[in-house]
Structures are given as C-alpha cells and as structure tokens.
Amino acid sequence: MNKSSITRWTGRMLGVCLIATLAGSAIAQSSNSSKTKPGASAPAVLPPPVLTRHAINKRDWTLHCEIRLHGFQYRARESQDIAPTTRMRFNRALFYFPVAPGSSMHDWNKGKTKGYVRAENVDKDNTPRFADGYQCGTQLMVFDVGEVDTVRLTMHTETAMTSYETVIDEARAREITWPKEPWEPTIASALQPQLFIEVEDEKVQALVKEWTNGNPRGAKPYDLAKHLAGKVVEYYAPTEGIYETTGRGLRTGDVSAVLFTG
C-alpha cells in the first residue's frame, strides 16, 4: 500500500468517524435532556432528536473482507521474474480486525459476525474473540493462531449489520455549539490518536490544516463535520481493493504479495 493510498484511507476514516460521533452526540444530548429524576414533575414536551432513524427504510448487510498473504509470487510480467517461494513460519500470532459496534446510522449484529484464519486449507482459528475498550467504541475481532508453517495465509471476516436511512434537522444541528465541558468519554476517544489512523502523518496533518484553515473551531461542530466529510469524499480515490507486488521486491525471498478483497 503506497503512502498516498494510506493517507486517503486514513483521511476517509477520520472524516467518517468525526461526523458519526458528532451526530451521535446530538442524539445523546437530546435523549439525555428528556430524562426525569424520581419525584420530579413531568418535563415539557421536547422536540424530536436532531438526528433520527427512519423506522422502515433499513437494510441488512454482511461485509465480507479477506486478506491473503502469499509466500510466492502472485503475478509477474515474465515467468523468469518469478521470485523463489518463501515459507512463513512462526510459533504464535494474533490477528486483529476492527469492528464498529454501532453509530447513529447502523447497528452491529455480533451474533452473526464470524471469521477465520486459514493456513493453506487448514483453519487455524475459526472462533474469534472480541476485545473492547478501544477508541470510538471500536471492538477488535481477535484470532489466536498457533504454530504455522505455510506459503499461504488467509484471514476472512464476515461482519453483519443493519443500516438505516437517517434524517437530520440541519437548522437545529447548526444550533449545537462546541461544548464548554469535556466531551463524553466515547466521543473524546474518537478525537484522540487511535488505531489505524495516522494522525502524526505529515500529509494527514497538512490536509486537516488546509481544510480547517488551521482553526477547526472557527465553525460549528455540524458544519465542520459536514465539511470534512465532503473534503474526504472529494479527495478519496478508489483503489479497486488490490495491492500486490509484480517484482522481486527489496530482498529476494520476501513475502511478495498481499491481496485485499471485500
């Protein structure tokens, strides 16, 4: 994966995570304001949440993702350029795959989420466990693989979810200002350095500075989230899901190809 592709991917994740968390914050603010303490009088009728899910317009999805490591040349221009086969050997390894358990626009079906790590045709782990406590509510699907000696390793995951059509009241969304108190912990974690988002990358920092004129709080939270999401869509370029080498690489015998499909 080249640097430009990584930057576009991390930028996309940054924008998506920010707009989802800010939208979720609006829902939380509206929902929390309607709670009544024991013994208190009933509250006045409040307007609906700023962001709502459509009750009927929803769809079930299963995201299939597969990552393959090959110890042999996957493709070459000429047969004489094929690199020697290299076996991958290790005593134990942990494989991780991130899962977003929910947002203002989707629910995760944990019971139907599954996967495996396979060495050639043998499953090394097909009962992943889930680890939580990561930023933005992220959970990790964890595969614990024992001893491996193989030329081909595959990680396959199937993530089940339901997505909803959402409606947002933009006029009211624009009335939400930056909080004077600290962010709620889950939201705060989404605005801090986190897994798979290279916030220290100079290109990512330069893009954020350019897109915000160096002053992100110069706009309301909703306008900033919408602007960043739009810039990410404008900047992002599809890569067709495949990255692989076609030459011998830096050292003959290295693992020579990584294949992503989904």
N, C-alpha and C positions, 0 to 999 in steps of 0.2 A: 504494500500500500504506500503510494508516494505521499510526500508531505502535503501537497496541495489537496489531495483527496482526504487526508486525515483532518486537515483544517476545515474543509467543507462539512465533513461529518460532525466534527465537534461543534462547529457553529450551529448546525441544524439542531443538535441535541440541546445546546444552550438556549436557543430561541424557544423550542418546544417546551422544555422544562419550565422556563420562566413564564410563558403565557399560561401554561396549565396550572402552575402554582398560584399565580395571581388570580386566575379565575376561581380556583378553589378557595382562595382567601375571601373572595367576595361572597361565595356561598356560605362559608363559615361565619362571616360577620353577620349576615342576615339571619342564619339559623340560630346563632347564639343569642341574638337580641330578642328572640321570641320566647326564651325560656322564662318560667315563672318560679320564683322561690316559694317554698312551702309557707302557707299562711298569707301570702301576698295576694292582692286583688288581681283579677284577670287583666292582662295587658290590652292596650288598644289594638285594634285590627291593624296589622302591619302589611305593607305591600309585599308581593311575592319576592323571592330571591332575585338578585341581579341576573344570575345565570340559571336557567332551568333546563332540564332534560325533557325531550318530547316523550310522552307516555307510550306512544305506539311505534314511532319511527326509530327502530333499533335493529341491530343485526349482529348475529353471532359469527365470530371469526376464529380460525385457528391459524396462527402464524407458524409456518414450518421454516426452520433455519438449519442449515447444515454447513459445517466447516470440516474440510478434509486436509490432512497433512500427508504429503507423499514423500517418500524417501527415494523416489525415482523421477526421472524427467517426465513431466506430464505432456509436454509438447515441445517440439523443436522444428526449426526450419529445414534442417537437413539431418538425415539419420546419423551422419558422422559426428554431429554436435551433441548427441545424447550423452548425458553425464552418467557416470557409474552409479549403480544403486547403493544407497546407504540405509542401513537398518537403524531404526530408532529404538534405543534401549534405555530403560530407567527402572528403578526399583519401585517407585511410587510417584503418583502425580495427582494433583487436584485440578479439575476443570470447572470453570465458572461460566455461567451465562446469566445476564441480568434480566429481571422481570419487573415491570412497573405494575404493582398490585392494584392500582386504581387511580382515577383522576376525575375531574369534573365531567369528562366525556366518555369514560369507559369503566367497566368492572372486569376484574380478572377472575377466571374460573380455575382456581387452584386444583380442584379435584380432577380436572380433565387435562391438566398440564403434565407433560411427560417428556422423556428423552432417553438417550443412551450414549455411551462412548464405546466405540467398537474398534478393535484391532483386527484388521483384515475382516474375517467373517465371524469373529468371536466377541460377544458382548462382554465388556469388562465391568460395566456398571449400568444397569437399566432401572435403578430405583433411586433417583437423585433425592437428596435432602434439600431443604430450603433454609437459607440463612438470612435473618433480617437485621435491622439496626443500621442500614446504610442510608445515604443521603436521599432526600426527596421521597422517602418511604420505599426505596428500591429493595427488592429481595434478590438473592442470588441462588440460582439453581446450581447445586454443587454435586459433582461426580467424583467419587473417590476411586481412583484406578490403581490397582496393584502393579505387580511386575509386568512389564511389557517388553517384547522383542518383536518388532514388526516393521514392515516397509510402508504400511498404510494405516492411518489412524483417522477415525471419523467421530465427530460429535454432532448429534442430531437432536433438535429440540422441537417440541410442539406446544405452543402457548395458546391456550383457549381464552377468549374474552368476548364481551358484548360491548359494542359501541353504540352510542346514542346520538341522535340529532339534538343539537343544543340551540337554545335561543338566548341571546343576551340583550339586556336593556342598555344600549350604549349611552344614553343620556345619564342614567343613574350610575353606570360604570365609571363615567368620567367625573362623577362627583366624589369618588373614593380618592382620598389623598394618601400621601406617604404616612405611615404610622409614626406616632411620637413615641410609642412604647416598642420594646423589642418584638421582632417577628415571632409568631408561634413556631415552636422548635422544628416541626417538619418543613415549614416554608423556609425558615432560616437556613436549614441544612442545604436546601436547593440553591441557595445563593452563595454557597461556600465552595471551595475546591472539593471535587468529588471524583469518583471512579469514572474513567473513560472520557472525561472532559479535560482537555489540556489547557487549563486556564493560564498556565505560565508560558504557553507557546507565544512567541513574539507576534506571529501572524494573527492569532486569535485576539490578543490584546490590542493590536493595531486596528483590527476590524471593529471591535467594540468601541474604541475611542473615536473612530471615524463615524460610526453610526449614531453615536450619542453626543457628538461634539464635545467629548470629554466631560459631560455633565449629565449623567443619566437621570438625576432627579430634577432636571430642568423641565421634565414633562410629567404628567400624571401617570400613575402606575399602569393604568389600562392603555393609555396612548403609547407608552414606552413598550409594553409587551407586544402590542399590535404592530408597532413599527419594526421591532426586532424580528418578529416572526416573518413579516413581509420581506425584510432585507435578507433573511436566511433563505427564503424560497427563491428570491432573485439571484442570490449568489451560488446556491447549491447546484451542482451538476451531477446527474445520474451517472453511475459507473458501470451499469449493467451487472453488478454483483460479482464480477470475476476479477481476481488479481492472480497473476501467475508469472513465473519467470520463463523465458524462452532460451536463455543461455546457460552457461555453466556456473554463473554466479562468481562471488569473490574467491571461493575455495572449492575446488573440485570435490564432490562427495557430500556437500552440504545438502540439507533438506531443500529440494529445488522447486517446490511449488506449494502454494496454499490456495485452495479453491473455496470460495464462498458462494452458496446458493440460498435462495429463500423465495 
